Amino acid sequence: MFRSKRADRVKLLAWDGSGMVLVTKWLHEGRFAWPPIRDGVVHLSATQLAMLLDYAC
């Protein structure tokens, strides 16, 4: 998963069994809320990922 500098866009690369899938999501207003960075990395649980992608749907 990647996010833009403005935190209003995310991109997710995933393997679906037959190839790579690129999912992109933009917010017209607001920003995605990210967990804190620890040791230069952001770790997301399955629940946090679901909440992040469900934001503003």
NUDOSE-132012 format. One record per residue: residue in one letter; x, y negated, z of N, C-alpha, C, O, CB in turn. Coordinates in nm, 4 decimals. Glycine has a CB too. Example, Ala and Ser with C-alpha at 12.3 -4.5 7.8 and 13.67 -1.06 7.14 Angstrom:
BEGIN
{residu A&neast 1.3190&nnorth 0.5690&nup 0.7800&caeast 1.2300&canorth 0.4500&caup 0.7800&ceast 1.3200&cnorth 0.3300&cup 0.7800&oeast 1.4236&onorth 0.3319&oup 0.8465&cbeast 1.1308&cbnorth 0.4473&cbup 0.9046}
{residu S&neast 1.2850&nnorth 0.2250&nup 0.7080&caeast 1.3670&canorth 0.1060&caup 0.7140&ceast 1.2900&cnorth -0.0030&cup 0.7870&oeast 1.3409&onorth -0.1138&oup 0.8039&cbeast 1.4084&cbnorth 0.0598&cbup 0.5725}
REM end
This chain:
BEGIN
{residu M&neast 0.0844&nnorth 0.1153&nup 0.0000&caeast 0.0000&canorth 0.0000&caup 0.0000&ceast 0.0896&cnorth -0.1223&cup 0.0000&oeast 0.1917&onorth -0.1258&oup 0.0687&cbeast -0.0964&cbnorth 0.0007&cbup 0.1204}
{residu F&neast 0.0513&nnorth -0.2215&nup -0.0766&caeast 0.1237&canorth -0.3474&caup -0.0861&ceast 0.0249&cnorth -0.4611&cup -0.0686&oeast -0.0920&onorth -0.4488&oup -0.1051&cbeast 0.1991&cbnorth -0.3595&cbup -0.2215}
{residu R&neast 0.0722&nnorth -0.5726&nup -0.0122&caeast -0.0148&canorth -0.6891&caup -0.0007&ceast 0.0564&cnorth -0.8107&cup -0.0576&oeast 0.1792&onorth -0.8144&oup -0.0654&cbeast -0.0559&cbnorth -0.7136&cbup 0.1465}
{residu S&neast -0.0222&nnorth -0.9103&nup -0.0972&caeast 0.0350&canorth -1.0333&caup -0.1502&ceast 0.0844&cnorth -1.1212&cup -0.0355&oeast 0.0496&onorth -1.0989&oup 0.0804&cbeast -0.0686&cbnorth -1.1091&cbup -0.2362}
{residu K&neast 0.1653&nnorth -1.2205&nup -0.0689&caeast 0.2162&canorth -1.3128&caup 0.0334&ceast 0.1021&cnorth -1.3851&cup 0.1051&oeast 0.1101&onorth -1.4107&oup 0.2252&cbeast 0.3112&cbnorth -1.4155&cbup -0.0301}
{residu R&neast -0.0030&nnorth -1.4175&nup 0.0316&caeast -0.1168&canorth -1.4885&caup 0.0913&ceast -0.2101&cnorth -1.3971&cup 0.1694&oeast -0.3034&onorth -1.4442&oup 0.2346&cbeast -0.1950&cbnorth -1.5589&cbup -0.0162}
{residu A&neast -0.1854&nnorth -1.2666&nup 0.1631&caeast -0.2647&canorth -1.1650&caup 0.2337&ceast -0.4106&cnorth -1.1616&cup 0.1890&oeast -0.4975&onorth -1.1172&oup 0.2640&cbeast -0.2587&cbnorth -1.1898&cbup 0.3828}
{residu D&neast -0.4379&nnorth -1.2086&nup 0.0662&caeast -0.5745&canorth -1.2028&caup 0.0148&ceast -0.5923&cnorth -1.0931&cup -0.0909&oeast -0.7004&onorth -1.0783&oup -0.1479&cbeast -0.6132&cbnorth -1.3376&cbup -0.0440}
{residu R&neast -0.4855&nnorth -1.0163&nup -0.1166&caeast -0.4904&canorth -0.9071&caup -0.2141&ceast -0.4122&cnorth -0.7874&cup -0.1619&oeast -0.3095&onorth -0.8025&oup -0.0957&cbeast -0.4343&cbnorth -0.9527&cbup -0.3510}
{residu V&neast -0.4619&nnorth -0.6694&nup -0.1924&caeast -0.3888&canorth -0.5464&caup -0.1595&ceast -0.3909&cnorth -0.4544&cup -0.2811&oeast -0.4841&onorth -0.4571&oup -0.3615&cbeast -0.4508&cbnorth -0.4749&cbup -0.0343}
{residu K&neast -0.2859&nnorth -0.3730&nup -0.2926&caeast -0.2778&canorth -0.2699&caup -0.3960&ceast -0.2392&cnorth -0.1406&cup -0.3274&oeast -0.1535&onorth -0.1390&oup -0.2391&cbeast -0.1749&cbnorth -0.3078&cbup -0.5090}
{residu L&neast -0.3024&nnorth -0.0330&nup -0.3682&caeast -0.2791&canorth 0.0984&caup -0.3096&ceast -0.2482&cnorth 0.1972&cup -0.4214&oeast -0.3266&onorth 0.2114&oup -0.5153&cbeast -0.4019&cbnorth 0.1454&cbup -0.2260}
{residu L&neast -0.1351&nnorth 0.2649&nup -0.4118&caeast -0.0996&canorth 0.3722&caup -0.5053&ceast -0.1311&cnorth 0.5051&cup -0.4388&oeast -0.0926&onorth 0.5287&oup -0.3243&cbeast 0.0516&cbnorth 0.3648&cbup -0.5472}
{residu A&neast -0.2013&nnorth 0.5915&nup -0.5107&caeast -0.2384&canorth 0.7215&caup -0.4540&ceast -0.2301&cnorth 0.8284&cup -0.5625&oeast -0.2514&onorth 0.8006&oup -0.6806&cbeast -0.3814&cbnorth 0.7169&cbup -0.3925}
{residu W&neast -0.1991&nnorth 0.9495&nup -0.5212&caeast -0.1970&canorth 1.0653&caup -0.6108&ceast -0.3313&cnorth 1.1355&cup -0.5989&oeast -0.3726&onorth 1.1712&oup -0.4886&cbeast -0.0784&cbnorth 1.1631&cbup -0.5765}
{residu D&neast -0.3999&nnorth 1.1557&nup -0.7104&caeast -0.5321&canorth 1.2196&caup -0.7051&ceast -0.5301&cnorth 1.3656&cup -0.7481&oeast -0.6357&onorth 1.4263&oup -0.7658&cbeast -0.6288&cbnorth 1.1440&cbup -0.7921}
{residu G&neast -0.4104&nnorth 1.4231&nup -0.7652&caeast -0.3991&canorth 1.5622&caup -0.8051&ceast -0.3638&cnorth 1.5790&cup -0.9517&oeast -0.3059&onorth 1.6804&oup -0.9909&cbeast -0.5268&cbnorth 1.6336&cbup -0.7760}
{residu S&neast -0.3987&nnorth 1.4791&nup -1.0337&caeast -0.3657&canorth 1.4873&caup -1.1757&ceast -0.2846&cnorth 1.3675&cup -1.2242&oeast -0.2359&onorth 1.3663&oup -1.3373&cbeast -0.4923&cbnorth 1.4990&cbup -1.2570}
{residu G&neast -0.2707&nnorth 1.2679&nup -1.1391&caeast -0.1951&canorth 1.1487&caup -1.1765&ceast -0.2054&cnorth 1.0429&cup -1.0684&oeast -0.2721&onorth 1.0611&oup -0.9665&cbeast -0.2448&cbnorth 1.0928&cbup -1.3098}
{residu M&neast -0.1374&nnorth 0.9317&nup -1.0934&caeast -0.1378&canorth 0.8210&caup -0.9979&ceast -0.2595&cnorth 0.7319&cup -1.0219&oeast -0.3020&onorth 0.7120&oup -1.1357&cbeast -0.0072&cbnorth 0.7384&cbup -1.0091}
{residu V&neast -0.3148&nnorth 0.6789&nup -0.9130&caeast -0.4283&canorth 0.5880&caup -0.9176&ceast -0.3836&cnorth 0.4575&cup -0.8534&oeast -0.3228&onorth 0.4593&oup -0.7464&cbeast -0.5544&cbnorth 0.6483&cbup -0.8449}
{residu L&neast -0.4124&nnorth 0.3448&nup -0.9163&caeast -0.3833&canorth 0.2131&caup -0.8601&ceast -0.5154&cnorth 0.1471&cup -0.8245&oeast -0.5986&onorth 0.1224&oup -0.9118&cbeast -0.3010&cbnorth 0.1247&cbup -0.9601}
{residu V&neast -0.5345&nnorth 0.1189&nup -0.6970&caeast -0.6549&canorth 0.0522&caup -0.6480&ceast -0.6147&cnorth -0.0885&cup -0.6063&oeast -0.5193&onorth -0.1061&oup -0.5307&cbeast -0.7210&cbnorth 0.1311&cbup -0.5283}
{residu T&neast -0.6871&nnorth -0.1887&nup -0.6553&caeast -0.6577&canorth -0.3280&caup -0.6229&ceast -0.7829&cnorth -0.3923&cup -0.5651&oeast -0.8941&onorth -0.3684&oup -0.6124&cbeast -0.6081&cbnorth -0.4058&cbup -0.7483}
{residu K&neast -0.7634&nnorth -0.4745&nup -0.4620&caeast -0.8757&canorth -0.5443&caup -0.4014&ceast -0.8362&cnorth -0.6882&cup -0.3729&oeast -0.7311&onorth -0.7141&oup -0.3141&cbeast -0.9215&cbnorth -0.4737&cbup -0.2722}
{residu W&neast -0.9214&nnorth -0.7825&nup -0.4152&caeast -0.9003&canorth -0.9252&caup -0.3909&ceast -1.0110&cnorth -0.9768&cup -0.3021&oeast -1.1254&onorth -0.9322&oup -0.3111&cbeast -0.8948&cbnorth -1.0048&cbup -0.5235}
{residu L&neast -0.9765&nnorth -1.0714&nup -0.2162&caeast -1.0770&canorth -1.1414&caup -0.1367&ceast -1.0919&cnorth -1.2827&cup -0.1930&oeast -0.9924&onorth -1.3518&oup -0.2149&cbeast -1.0375&cbnorth -1.1446&cbup 0.0156}
{residu H&neast -1.2142&nnorth -1.3249&nup -0.2160&caeast -1.2371&canorth -1.4607&caup -0.2651&ceast -1.2200&cnorth -1.5616&cup -0.1519&oeast -1.1782&onorth -1.6752&oup -0.1743&cbeast -1.3778&cbnorth -1.4731&cbup -0.3272}
{residu E&neast -1.2520&nnorth -1.5197&nup -0.0331&caeast -1.2361&canorth -1.6042&caup 0.0855&ceast -1.1760&cnorth -1.5200&cup 0.1964&oeast -1.2065&onorth -1.4013&oup 0.2077&cbeast -1.3724&cbnorth -1.6666&cbup 0.1303}
{residu G&neast -1.0911&nnorth -1.5799&nup 0.2782&caeast -1.0331&canorth -1.5113&caup 0.3924&ceast -0.9087&cnorth -1.4330&cup 0.3562&oeast -0.8591&onorth -1.4394&oup 0.2438&cbeast -1.1340&cbnorth -1.4196&cbup 0.4537}
{residu R&neast -0.8596&nnorth -1.3587&nup 0.4543&caeast -0.7386&canorth -1.2786&caup 0.4394&ceast -0.7585&cnorth -1.1440&cup 0.5066&oeast -0.8411&onorth -1.1286&oup 0.5966&cbeast -0.6160&cbnorth -1.3514&cbup 0.4989}
{residu F&neast -0.6814&nnorth -1.0478&nup 0.4608&caeast -0.6814&canorth -0.9178&caup 0.5271&ceast -0.6053&cnorth -0.9302&cup 0.6579&oeast -0.5023&onorth -0.9974&oup 0.6640&cbeast -0.6188&cbnorth -0.8080&cbup 0.4363}
{residu A&neast -0.6547&nnorth -0.8663&nup 0.7614&caeast -0.5874&canorth -0.8655&caup 0.8926&ceast -0.4985&cnorth -0.7420&cup 0.8985&oeast -0.5465&onorth -0.6295&oup 0.8843&cbeast -0.6917&cbnorth -0.8662&cbup 1.0119}
{residu W&neast -0.3681&nnorth -0.7633&nup 0.9198&caeast -0.2704&canorth -0.6551&caup 0.9224&ceast -0.2206&cnorth -0.6307&cup 1.0633&oeast -0.2100&onorth -0.7247&oup 1.1421&cbeast -0.1533&cbnorth -0.6863&cbup 0.8301}
{residu P&neast -0.1897&nnorth -0.5061&nup 1.0968&caeast -0.1272&canorth -0.4773&caup 1.2260&ceast 0.0114&cnorth -0.5431&cup 1.2310&oeast 0.0653&onorth -0.5798&oup 1.1266&cbeast -0.1161&cbnorth -0.3227&cbup 1.2494}
{residu P&neast 0.0692&nnorth -0.5585&nup 1.3489&caeast 0.2007&canorth -0.6219&caup 1.3599&ceast 0.3107&cnorth -0.5381&cup 1.2930&oeast 0.3010&onorth -0.4158&oup 1.2838&cbeast 0.2354&cbnorth -0.6449&cbup 1.5070}
{residu I&neast 0.4149&nnorth -0.6072&nup 1.2471&caeast 0.5308&canorth -0.5415&caup 1.1866&ceast 0.6247&cnorth -0.4973&cup 1.2979&oeast 0.6611&onorth -0.5772&oup 1.3842&cbeast 0.6039&cbnorth -0.6363&cbup 1.0860}
{residu R&neast 0.6639&nnorth -0.3706&nup 1.2960&caeast 0.7574&canorth -0.3164&caup 1.3951&ceast 0.8722&cnorth -0.2507&cup 1.3216&oeast 0.8503&onorth -0.1618&oup 1.2393&cbeast 0.6871&cbnorth -0.2149&cbup 1.4907}
{residu D&neast 0.9932&nnorth -0.2927&nup 1.3497&caeast 1.1139&canorth -0.2401&caup 1.2842&ceast 1.1064&cnorth -0.2556&cup 1.1330&oeast 1.1555&onorth -0.1702&oup 1.0592&cbeast 1.1343&cbnorth -0.0924&cbup 1.3200}
{residu G&neast 1.0452&nnorth -0.3642&nup 1.0864&caeast 1.0365&canorth -0.3923&caup 0.9436&ceast 0.9314&cnorth -0.3137&cup 0.8683&oeast 0.9268&onorth -0.3181&oup 0.7453&cbeast 1.1662&cbnorth -0.3671&cbup 0.8820}
{residu V&neast 0.8455&nnorth -0.2406&nup 0.9415&caeast 0.7451&canorth -0.1548&caup 0.8776&ceast 0.6101&cnorth -0.1742&cup 0.9451&oeast 0.6022&onorth -0.1933&oup 1.0665&cbeast 0.7876&cbnorth -0.0057&cbup 0.8837}
{residu V&neast 0.5046&nnorth -0.1692&nup 0.8655&caeast 0.3685&canorth -0.1691&caup 0.9194&ceast 0.3156&cnorth -0.0271&cup 0.9085&oeast 0.3121&onorth 0.0294&oup 0.7992&cbeast 0.2752&cbnorth -0.2712&cbup 0.8435}
{residu H&neast 0.2746&nnorth 0.0306&nup 1.0195&caeast 0.2173&canorth 0.1651&caup 1.0214&ceast 0.0663&cnorth 0.1529&cup 1.0356&oeast 0.0168&onorth 0.0834&oup 1.1243&cbeast 0.2777&cbnorth 0.2511&cbup 1.1374}
{residu L&neast -0.0066&nnorth 0.2209&nup 0.9476&caeast -0.1527&canorth 0.2204&caup 0.9519&ceast -0.2042&cnorth 0.3608&cup 0.9793&oeast -0.1579&onorth 0.4576&oup 0.9190&cbeast -0.2114&cbnorth 0.1662&cbup 0.8198}
{residu S&neast -0.2986&nnorth 0.3714&nup 1.0691&caeast -0.3677&canorth 0.4986&caup 1.0893&ceast -0.4750&cnorth 0.5100&cup 0.9805&oeast -0.5023&onorth 0.4129&oup 0.9099&cbeast -0.4309&cbnorth 0.5083&cbup 1.2344}
{residu A&neast -0.5344&nnorth 0.6258&nup 0.9672&caeast -0.6421&canorth 0.6457&caup 0.8693&ceast -0.7586&cnorth 0.5512&cup 0.8990&oeast -0.8199&onorth 0.4974&oup 0.8068&cbeast -0.6909&cbnorth 0.7932&cbup 0.8705}
{residu T&neast -0.7890&nnorth 0.5310&nup 1.0262&caeast -0.8970&canorth 0.4411&caup 1.0658&ceast -0.8642&cnorth 0.2973&cup 1.0295&oeast -0.9498&onorth 0.2258&oup 0.9775&cbeast -0.9239&cbnorth 0.4525&cbup 1.2157}
{residu Q&neast -0.7401&nnorth 0.2531&nup 1.0563&caeast -0.7003&canorth 0.1167&caup 1.0224&ceast -0.7048&cnorth 0.0946&cup 0.8713&oeast -0.7478&onorth -0.0115&oup 0.8259&cbeast -0.5595&cbnorth 0.0871&cbup 1.0762}
{residu L&neast -0.6611&nnorth 0.1930&nup 0.7932&caeast -0.6652&canorth 0.1815&caup 0.6476&ceast -0.8096&cnorth 0.1691&cup 0.6000&oeast -0.8398&onorth 0.0843&oup 0.5160&cbeast -0.5968&cbnorth 0.3030&cbup 0.5813}
{residu A&neast -0.8984&nnorth 0.2521&nup 0.6523&caeast -1.0386&canorth 0.2458&caup 0.6137&ceast -1.1003&cnorth 0.1103&cup 0.6485&oeast -1.1764&onorth 0.0543&oup 0.5696&cbeast -1.1166&cbnorth 0.3577&cbup 0.6815}
{residu M&neast -1.0679&nnorth 0.0588&nup 0.7650&caeast -1.1207&canorth -0.0721&caup 0.8060&ceast -1.0634&cnorth -0.1824&cup 0.7188&oeast -1.1358&onorth -0.2750&oup 0.6820&cbeast -1.0887&cbnorth -0.0999&cbup 0.9540}
{residu L&neast -0.9370&nnorth -0.1750&nup 0.6852&caeast -0.8736&canorth -0.2761&caup 0.6017&ceast -0.9371&cnorth -0.2796&cup 0.4630&oeast -0.9653&onorth -0.3878&oup 0.4113&cbeast -0.7234&cbnorth -0.2495&cbup 0.5906}
{residu L&neast -0.9597&nnorth -0.1651&nup 0.4027&caeast -1.0173&canorth -0.1594&caup 0.2701&ceast -1.1668&cnorth -0.1861&cup 0.2684&oeast -1.2208&onorth -0.2251&oup 0.1649&cbeast -0.9899&cbnorth -0.0268&cbup 0.2096}
{residu D&neast -1.2344&nnorth -0.1662&nup 0.3798&caeast -1.3769&canorth -0.1913&caup 0.3897&ceast -1.4069&cnorth -0.3391&cup 0.4144&oeast -1.5212&onorth -0.3819&oup 0.3983&cbeast -1.4366&cbnorth -0.1069&cbup 0.5004}
{residu Y&neast -1.3073&nnorth -0.4168&nup 0.4527&caeast -1.3228&canorth -0.5581&caup 0.4844&ceast -1.3858&cnorth -0.6331&cup 0.3666&oeast -1.3407&onorth -0.6212&oup 0.2526&cbeast -1.1867&cbnorth -0.6202&cbup 0.5210}
{residu A&neast -1.4876&nnorth -0.7084&nup 0.3952&caeast -1.5538&canorth -0.7970&caup 0.2966&ceast -1.6165&cnorth -0.7219&cup 0.1799&oeast -1.6270&onorth -0.7777&oup 0.0707&cbeast -1.4541&cbnorth -0.8969&cbup 0.2424}
{residu C&neast -1.6580&nnorth -0.5983&nup 0.1993&caeast -1.7273&canorth -0.5255&caup 0.0906&ceast -1.8722&cnorth -0.5648&cup 0.0863&oeast -1.9472&onorth -0.5149&oup 0.0024&cbeast -1.7149&cbnorth -0.3728&cbup 0.1087}
REM end
